[in-house]
Amino acid sequence: MKQLNRRVILWSGLLLAVILSLTGLQAAQAGRSRNVAAAPLTCDVVVSPGESIQSAIDANYLTICVRGGVYQEAIRIASSKPGRTLIAYGDGAPIIDGNKRLPGSLPAQQYLALVELQAAETTFDGFEVRFSSTRGIDVTADHVTIRNTSVHDSWSSGIIVFGGATPLTNVLVENNVISNNLRKVEHVPVIVRGLRTGSDEIGWTFDPDVTWDAPFWSGITADLPESSLNGLSLTFNDDPTTNRIYVGSLRTSATRPGMIGAQDSATGQLIAYSGNDILFQSPHNNKWTLYFNGEDFQLPAGKVIDAFQIENVPPETLPCASCAPMLMSFAETVTLTMEGIVTPTVVGPDDIVRFSPTATDPQWGHITAGGFSLYNTAAGIGLPAGANIDTLGRAPDGRLLARYTKNRPFSLGGEDLVHQAGMGVTVSSR
């Protein structure tokens, strides 16, 4: 167990942030009862389980006493409400419980914390904050005190103190227990499963209990030394269990190659890979194969396959049963020789190429022969040039799905998927 000792923090930089998100600590004190009212306490209002703490804040009470119990709500003390005190009252710590669902999972909510302390002269005393879907507590004001509080099992950080361009002063964080946060990294790299529950772009459901504790697939036990997956594609058997999990890497010539140990390799040999390669894992034996070796097919070391999609094509139409073509896009401009074209072709990050294998190794399944052709461009499907494609996929009805990197100069958001329907593109999924 680690306990944060009394400290006064003076923020004196142009852009300062402290992230108190200690992980792996024992939290024996996290659920302990506290009686923080050592001296008589004058309460403007007392909130009990079944009532809303946020309602008391919105009603402009200054000293809000909260009885022990579970409160499943997000808390926000806005900058327009300075001088508020939220304090535990009686035996037992009041629990602000995000239930792995609050403050929410929509993009706009991912920038919030379960407890937002935005007003000066705020005191937050004697609480337990747990299971936030984002961060535990955010402090963005001067003269804020957090004490006698435990913050644990947040999806992201435990406590963040952040002043932006204006330094914060007199923020006091004392006698708190911060433990087992950053739950999102437990299974990385990870694949989570969403269920289609509607027909519009937000018609998806992700079960937090499954996402947090039992994701669809995790590379942490598969000897895949990546913090995230750059590209991803899955193929399925007829039953329909997963046949192969294809993944790509962000590694470039400026970074060390990834290594998969011989015990996790289908060939029994060490696999070295980079961002110009594609790997697959077979779930039936949990072994890895270097499926597409970029340097064997004119894709130089240092270039990165930014997105790819294994196409679903009837095997009887292919040169070999495992010769399914792939769509690819790259993180930067590359020059490739296309099938049937003598002059090398410049391919930008907004272009999509098709790689068609013509032969694979009969024992291990890696590609031994094949060639590139130009599939489409961003302009060809109605989007501006310069929009770096970083995700490709197929909808069940066959539509091509693509996502475009953030901060590019066009109107779609960087967290949107778009789909190609004929020559037009509309927003498909966020």
N, C-alpha and C positions, 0 to 999 in steps of 0.2 A: 504494500500500500504506500502511496505517496501522497502527502498532504502539502498543499501550497501554503507556505508561511505568509505571515502578514507582510505586505509590501505596498508602498506607494509608488505608482508609476507616473513619471513625468514624460509626456510625449513631446519630443522636440525635433522632429524631422519634417521634411516636406511631405513625405508619403510614408507613413508608418503603420504597421499592422502587427499585432501580436496574436498568434494563433495558439491557444491553449487547448491542444487536442491530443493529450498524451494517451497513448494506447498501450494495452497490455498490462496496465496497472491493476492490482487488486482493489476492489471497491467495497471493502468490508464496511466502510462507513457510509456507503451511498444511500442505504435505506434506513439508517439509524434514526431514531427519534431525536428531535431537538426541541428544547424549550429555550428559544432565543430571547424571550422577554424576561431578562434578569431583573429589570426595573419595571414598575408599573407602566403599562402601555395604554395610551389613549387612542382608540380606534375610531375613525370616522364611519367605518362600515366593517362588518364581519361577513366574509364570504364562506359559505359552507358547501360541502360536496352536493352536486346537483344544481348549484348556482354558477353564474359566469363571472370569472375574474375580470374579463374584458369589459363586461357591462359596468362593473364598478369603476373601472378606469374611465370609461366614456362618460360616466355620470359625474366626473370631476371631483371625486373624493380624493383627499390628499394622503391620508394614512389608511391603507387597505389591509386589514388583517385577514389572513386566510387560514382556515382550519385544515387539519390533516385530512388527506383523501386524494382521490384521483380526479384531475381536471383535464379532459381531452379537448383542448382548445389552444390556438396560437395566441400569444400575448404580444401586444404592441403598445408601448408608451410613446406616443408621437412627440415630436419636438415642441408642439404647441402646449404640452402638459408638463411643465417643469415642476420639480419639487415633490414628486410622488414617492411614497414609500410603500412597497409591497413586502409584507413580513409574515412569517409563520406565526400562528396563534394557537396556543395550547400545545398538547402533546402530539408528536408525529409531524413529519414534514409534508406539506402539501406537494403533490406530484403533478407537474405539468407534463402530460403524456402525449407525445405526437402520434403514438400508435403506428409508427412507420409510415404514416399517411399525411401528417401535418408538418409544415404549413402548406404542402401541396406538391404536385409533380409537374404542373404546367410550366413552361419556360419562364414566365414572369415570376412564378412563385419560388423558383429554384435560387433566386437571389435573396430570399428572406431567411431569417432564422426562426426557430420556434418561439423564442423570446427576443423581441426587438426593444432595446433600451435606447431611444433616440432623443430623450429629453434630459437637459441638465438637472443636476441635484436629484437624481433618482437613486433610491436605495432598493436593492433586491436582496432579501435576507431570509435564509432558512428554507430554501426550496430544494426539490429534486426535479431535474429536467432530464427527460429520457425519450429515446426513440423518435428523435426529430428526423423528418424525411430530408432535411438539409443540414443546417448547423444548429447547435444548441442555443447559444446566446450571442447576439451581436450588440456591441456597445459603440455608439457613434456620437457621443456627446461628452462634454466636460463634466467633472464633478459627479461621477457615477461610482457607486459602491456596490460590489457583489461580495457577499460574505455568507459563510455557513451553508453553502449550497453544493450539491453534487450534480455534475453534468456527465451523463454517460450514454453510451450506445446511440450516438448520433450517426447519421449516414455520412456526414462530413465532419467538420471541425467541432470541437467542444465549445470554446469561447473565442470570439474574435473581437479585438479592440481596434477600431479603424477610424482614423480621422480624415482620410482623404488628403486633399491639398492643405488643409488647415490642421496643425498639430493639436492633439487633445492634451488637456492638462488635468491633473488631480483625479485620475481614475484609480480607484482602490480595489484590489482583488485580494481577499484574505480568507484564510481558513476554509478553503474549498477543496473538494475532491473531484478531479477530472480524470475519467478513465474510460477505456474501451470505446473511444470514438473512432472516426474514420472507418466505419464499418464497410464502406464501399470498396475498400481495398482488400478485403478478406479473400476474395475469390479471383482477383484479376490475374491474367486477362479473362474476361467472362462474357458469356452469351446469355441474355435473358430472353424469355419468351413472352410475347404479348398476344392477347386474344382479340380478334376483331369483333367488336360489339356494336358497331354502327357503320354507316355508309359514308360519313364525312371524314374530314381530315383529323378530327380528334376522336374518332370512334374506335379507340383502342383501350384495353384494360391491361394493366400490369399488376399482378398480385404482389404487394410488398412483402408479405410473409415468405413467398417463394423467391422473389428477387433477392431478399436479404440473406436467406438461410439455405435455400436449395435451388440455385439457378440452373437453367437448362444445361449449361456446360461451363466448366472452369478449367483454365489452363494451369492453375497453381499446382495441381496434382499431376499434370501431364508433362512436366519438365519443359515448359515453354517460357523462356526468360523474357517476357514482354510485359510492360505495364498496361498496354492496350493493344487491340487488334487493329491494324490499319485497313485491311480488306477482309471480307468474310463472305463465304458462300457455302451452302449446304446442299447435299444431294440425299435422296431418300430411297429406301427400298419399297417394294410393293406393299409391305404389310401395315403401315409405313414407318418403320424404324429408320433412324438416321444411318445412311450409308457411309458418307464421308463428311468431315468438317474441314473445309479449305480456309486457310488464313494467310494473311500477308503481314509484313513488318514495316515499321517506319525507319529502319536502320539504313544509313547511307554510308558513303566512303569515309565520312568524317566520324563515324561511330564504329565501335567494334562489332564484328559479325556476331549473330546469335549462334548459340551452340546447343544442340540436343544430344544428350548422352547416348552411347551405344545401346544401353539397356532399354531405351525408349524409341529406338530406331528400328524400322521394319527390316532393314538390311543387317542390323547388328553392328553398323559402323557409325562413327561420330558424324553428325550432320552440321555443317556450317552454312548459314543462310544470311541473306541481307534483304534490303527492300525491293530488289529486282527479282526476287524469287517468290514462289507460292508453294506452301506446304499443305499436306493433308494428313489428318489423323483418322484412323479407322476405329470406330468405337468398339467393334467386336474384339479387338486385341489391344487397343490403346497404344498403337505404334504409329510413328510418324514416317512420312515419305517426302522427300524433296521432289515435288510433282513437276514444277516448272522451274528449270534453272535458267535464269535470264541471260546469263553470259553465253549459254549455248545457242541463243536465238537473237543475237545482236543487241541485247539490252545491256549496256555497259554497267559495270560496278558503279555504285553511287546513285544511279537512277532508281526511282521508287514507283512501284505500281500502286497508285493512289486508290484505285477501286477496281474490282473485277466481279464478274458474274459467270458462274458455270451454267451454260445453257442446257435446257431440257429438250433433247432431240432424240427421236426414236433411234435406238441403236442400229437397226437394220439399214438406216440411211447413211451411216458413218463408215469411214475407212476401217475402223476397228470398234469393238463394243464399248471401249472406254475412251474413245476419241471425241468426247463432247467438246464443242467449241467454247471458247471463253471470250467475253467482252472485257476490255481493259481500258483504263484511263490512267494517265501518268501525272505525277506531282509537278513536273516541269517539262519543258520542251525536249523531245528526243527525235532522232533521225532514224528511220527504219526503212528497210527494203520490203516493199509490198509485193505480194504474189502477182505476177503478170505485169509489173511495172519495173522498168530498168532503172530509172532515176530514183534515188532515195527520196523518201517522203518525210517532210517535217511534220511532226505530230505535236500539237500543243496540249496543255492541260485541260482545255475545253473540248478536246476531240475524244472520240470513242473508237477503238480499233477492235477487230475481231481476230483472235488467234485460233487457228483450226489445226489441231493435232492430226497427223496422218499415221502415227505409230506410237505405241506405248510399250514399255517393258512388260512382257507377259508374266513375270514373277513379282515384280515390285510395283508396277503400275505407273512409273514416272514416264513423262513424255520424252520420246527419242527423236521425233521428227514432226515438223509442222511449219506453218507460215502465217504471216500477218496480212490482213486486208483492212482498208478503212471502212468502218461501219457507219459512223455519223459524226456530226459536229454539233456544238451548241447552237450555232446559227442555223443549222439544218433542221433543228427541232424547235426553232422559234425563240431561242434565248440569246442574249448578247454574248459576243466573244469575250474572253477573259474570265469567265465564270468557271473556276477550277472544279471539276467534277471529283468528289471524294467518296461517293458511295454509288453503287449500282445494284439493282435487284430486279426481280420480276414479281408482279402481282399475280394472284391465282388465275386471273383471266388473261394473262400474257402481256399486259402492259409493261413497258420498261419504266422502272423507277430510278430516279437519280437524285442525289443531294449535291448541293454546291457549297463550296467553302465560304465561311463568313467574311464580312468586310469587303466584299466585291461590289463594284458600282452598278448594281441593278436592283430591281424592286423586291424580289423574293427574299425572305428571311433565310439566314444561314442555318437554321435548324429545321427547315422544311424539306420534305421530299416532294419531287414533282413527278408526274407521269406523262409519258408520251402517248397520245391518242391520235393516230394519224399524224398530221404535221403540227398539231397544236399541243400546248403544254398547259396544264392547270395544276394547282396545288392539290396534292393527294394525301399526304400524311405529315403531321408535325412530329 
